[in-house]
Amino acid sequence: MIEKMALFAAVTLPLWNIPLIIRMIKRRSSEDISLYWTFGVWGCLAAMTPRALVSSDPIFRIYNIVNLAVFTIVVAAVWKYRKRETK
């Protein structure tokens, strides 16, 4: 039962990024989200991926894969909706 709950949490937790993505798309802006934070979080997730992929813990593997996939969409949305300064 504990493993099933952990697996559910591992898949569900990264999905909480979806409202953030939807908000950026609706507003067509990501100005309130720091690029440093976005790329910092993504970089840490990417750095953890090799260890997650060889881990014997399936919940850690699934969490890392789902989190990296969903957060990559966050990064793409932040980058796409970042307003460029024009001179």
N, C-alpha and C positions, 0 to 999 in steps of 0.2 A: 504493500500500500504506500509506503514512504517513497519508494522508487517511482511509482506511478505519479504521485503528487509532484515529485521533483522533475520528472519528465514534462508534466503539464506546465510547470512553472518555467522550465527551460525554453519551451516553445512559446509560451504566452508573454513572458517578460519583454523580449525584443519587440513584440507587436505593439507595445505602448508607444513606439516611435511613429506609428501610422498617423495618429492625430496631429503630430508635429508636421509630418509631410503634407497632410491634407490642408492644414492651416497655411503653410507656405504657398501651396498651389492656389488656394482661394484668394489670398492676399497678393499673390504674385510678388512676394518680397521675403527675403530672409535676413533683412538688416538687423533684426534683434538677436540673431544667433552669431556668435563669434566664430570666425574662420579658424582661429587658433584652437578653440575648444573642439570644433568639429573634426579637424584633421588630427588633433591630439588623441581624441577618443578612437577614431578610426585606426590611427597608427598603433595604438596599444592593442586593439582587437586583432589587427593583422599580425602583430608581433607574437601574440599568444596562440595564433592559429597552428603553427607547426607542432607545438606541444599538445594542443587539443587533439589534433589529428592522430597522434600516436598514443594518446592516452587510452588506458584500458577502461576508463569510466565513460560509458556511452552517453550519460547525461551531460557531462562536460563537453564532449564532442558535438552533440546536437545543439547545445546552447551556443557554443562558439560559432558554429556554421550558420545557424539562424540569425544570431546577433550580427555577425559580420555581413550577411546578405542584406538584412533590413537596414543596418546603419550605412551600408554603401548607398542605398537609395536616399537616405537622409543627406549624405555628402553630396550626391548628385543634385538633389533639390536645392540645397543651400547654395551650391555653385551656380546652378541655373538661374535662381531667382535673386542672386546678388546683383544689386544695381551698380553698374559701372559709372564712375565719374567721367563726364565728358567735358572737355575744355574747348 
